[in-house]
Amino acid sequence: MIAIRDVSKAYAGPRERSVLTAISLELARGEYVAIMGESGVGKSTLLNLVAGLDRPDAGAIVVDGVEVTALDDDALTALRRARMGFVFQAFHVLPYLSVAQNVALPLALLGVAAGEAQTRVGAMLDAVGLADRAASMPRELSGGELQRVAIARALVHRPAVVLADEPTGNLDPESAAQILALLAATIRAHGATGILVTHSHAAAATADRILTLTRSGLREETRR
């Protein structure tokens, strides 16, 4: 499902900074992994490379049978729109749209018929416990509820890949635990392949596998 093959990335500047060096990783369909590591080791960079938001200096990345690193910008946009879902620490919920309208955005971009979109949005809001908030505006929601909206929006179009970057960094511990459990359960229910980038051991424990990214590469952790 996701194959990262000898990927390297450096950023130019007065001193060129190498972030990732010859990173390789294989993820099966339906697998959910957490990537941990110190700040600055390249966790978010690796996620951006998988999403095609950035390009590696060397190596290849294949997502759902498509070599992301060989696509032009238009093809990358189409791939992300159709096959990927994103959950970030900042919710990126549009303040002038209702909860239901925010969740429906990926379906509108894909041209899903209105009736089908309404059915999917309703089912997704029910799954994340927000069925009664469909008409609410973002300003009326708590941080935990906004993150639920973000999860619903990320999964409503049934993506093959879900990428989550520190999705609970702005939440209190109780809300964070609820969101992490919801994210893991929903990814598994949809058979998606998921990557969670996090500093939190509690968050990482919700994944099937835990990997630590260091300057030396990726290391798989043994669960206690």
N, C-alpha and C positions, 0 to 999 in steps of 0.2 A: 504493500500500500504506500509506504513512504520509504524511500531509499536515499540515504545521504552518503555520498561516496567521495572520500578524500577531499572534503571541502575545506578551503582556506580563505581567510578574509583579513585584510589589513586596511587601515585608514591612513591616508596621506596627511602630512603636516610637517612642521619643522623637524619633528622626529616621527618617522613612520611607525605606527603602532600596530603590531600584529595581534589580532584578537582570536582568531581560530586558525588552527594548523592541522591539516589532514584529518578532519573529523569524519568518522563514518558511523552510521547507525541504520539499522533495518527495523521497521515496525510493521507488524502484520495488520491486516484488516480487523477492525474491532478492538485493537489494543489501545490502552490508555496509559501513558507514561508521564512521570514527573521528572523534570530536569532541575536540579538544584546547583548551587555553587555560589562563591563569593561575588560581590558586586564587581563588575568590570571584566569578568571572564568571558563574556560573550553569549550569555543565555538568550537575551532578547535579540541579539544579532542573529543567532542561529534560527530563532523563530521567524524573523523577518526574511531570512534567506529561503526557508521552506515556503513561505507565503509568496515569494517572488517580489516582495517589497524592496529588496536589496539584492544585489548580485554578487556571487562569490568571485574571488580572484582566480580560483582553481577548483576543480572538482565538478561533480554533477549532483543534481537533486531530482528525483523522480517521485511524482505524487499521482497516485491512482493511474499509473501507466503512462503518464505524460512527463516528459523531461522539462521541468520548470525552467532550468537554466538555458534551454534552447529557444524559448519563446520570446516574441517581441512584446512590447508594452500592451498592445491591444489584446493579444492572445492571453497574456497574464491576467488582465482585467476580467476577461470572460471566464477564465479558469477559477479565479477567486470568487467571482459572483455565483458560479454554478456549483462549485465543489467544496468551498471552504466556508467555515464559520469562525468568527473572531470574538473573544471575550477579553476585555482589557481592564486594568485597574481603574482607569477613567471610563465611566459608563458609556460616553458618547451617545447618549439618548438625546434626540432632537427635542428641544424644549417647546416648540410650537406645534408638535404633533401629539395626539393622544397616545396612550399606551398601545392600543390596538393598531393605530397607524404606524407607530414605530416598529412594531413587530412585523407588520405587513410589508415593510420596505423591501426586503430581499425578494419577496414574491412579485412585487410590482416591477422590480428591475429585470426579473426573469420572464415577465409577461404571463404569469399565471392568471387564469380567468378569475373574475371577481368572486364567484360563488365558491370555487375551490379554495381561493385565498382566505375567504372568511371562515371556512370550515377549519382550515389548518391553523389559522391564528387563534380561533376559539379553543381548539384542542391543545395548542401549545400554552396558552395562558392558563388553562385548567391544570396542565401538567406542572406549571411553576407556581400554582397557588394564587394566581392573579385574575381569575375569571370575573371577579366582581369589580375589578379596577380597569376594565377595558376602555371605558370612556374617560378615565381620569387623565389629567395632565401631569407631566413629570414633576412639576413643582409641588404637587400634592402627595408625592411618594417619599418614603424614607430611603436611605442609602441601600439597605438590603433589598427593598422592593425594586429600586432602579437597577440593581445588578440582576435581579430576576428577569426584568424586562430585557436586559442585554443578553442573557442566556437564551430566552425565548426567541429573540431576534436572530441569534447566531445559529439556532437549530431548526427554525421553522421551515427552511427550504431543504431540510434533510441532507446536509452536506456530508461528503465522504470524510472530510478532515475538519477537526475542531482544534483551534489554537488559542490557548488561554495564557495571558501574560500577567502574572500577579493579580488575579481577578478579585482577590479579597483584601487587598492592601489598605483600602479605605474603610473597612467594616470592623465593627466590634466583634470580639471572639465568638459570641453566640450566633450572630448573623453570618459570620464567615464560615462557621461549621455547617450551618444549614445550606449555604450557597454551594460549598464544596461537595456536600453529599448530593445535592440536586444536580450539579454539573456532572458528577461521575455517573449517577444513575441515568441521566438523560442521554449522555454519550453512549452508554452501554445499551440502552433501550433502542437507540437508533442505529446501532451497529457501526458507529463512526470510529475513526482512528483519532485519538486525542493526544495532544502534547500540552502539558501544564508546566509553565515556568514559574518557579516559586522559591522564596527563601525559607518558607515555613515547613518544618518537618511534619507538622500536623496536616498541612495541606497535601504534602507529597504522599502521605500514608493512604490517601484516598485513591491513588492510582494503582495500576496493576504492577508496575515496575518503577523503581527509583534509580535515576542516573545522576551522577555528580559530574559537572563540567569543571575541569581545572585547566591550567595552562598546559598541562601535559596531555589533555584529551578527555574523553568520556570514560567514566568508571561506573560499573553497575554496583549498586549497594545491596547488601544482604539484609533482608528483613529480620528483625529480632523476634 
